[in-house]
């Protein structure tokens, strides 16, 4: 009789790739609890598909990516949904999720990522001229050098990029200035 224990180790990444994104982490974690052999094979897969649902988790994981190169090399999918806390907005040295992500990308800490999602939740904005300033909001400035070279220089395996929660209108021209529109068409990306 065929059991999970009889499966070749090469099969587990294929199975993990077919799990729905929302079900992957708990399913993979459950598999690590079955026995030692399966745990050794599946444990690295748990951190290959990362879903971060708040600023604290995103900041913690991005700092780990920056500090632990093998961990960053193991990340294949990274999906971040982050608000911007009042502490981060008012910090003397800003250390927000967008800045940490750009730093991780530009330092080559995510070389094997093939899917990247960044979803900003409330209280983020871009104000180029800073003509008005509401302290409850925070500027989002995407660095052109990072995004125009993301596929060619930093993340060569990147095939999917998704952004949401960014404002873009004639008063806030972040999209054109960021270089996102210059990303090669071979990359599937969405902007909401």
Order of alpha helices (4+ residues) and beta strands (2+ residues): alpha-alpha-alpha-beta-alpha-alpha-beta-alpha-alpha-beta-alpha-beta-alpha-beta
